[in-house]
């Protein structure tokens, strides 16, 4: 599986995101307060809000449009709202390079990547 280098770990501030385009899909790459990296589709399944502009709390991001809470571990929208987005695997190399697997991980068979 081919990995794409999308930047360096030190270039993303804690609880912030960097946006990358991969295969025509806009992806938000977040650094959580724990230091972990998460990569998700940069659109809320509700009205398409840019999740990169949302508030990060733990491993969740809140859509800036209507405050939907999305789990960045699996892409599932939290109840009472419904839906899901694609997530992406990112590894951090020894030199800090962020290596993204361009193949989306779908939390559910009913969840389709854009």
Secondary structure, 3 states (H helix, E strand, C coil): CCEEEEEEHHHCCCCEEEEEEECCEEEEEEECCCCCEEEEECCCCCCCCCHHHCEEECCEEECCCCCCEEECCCCEECCCCCCECCEECEEECCCCEEEEECCCECCCCCCCCC
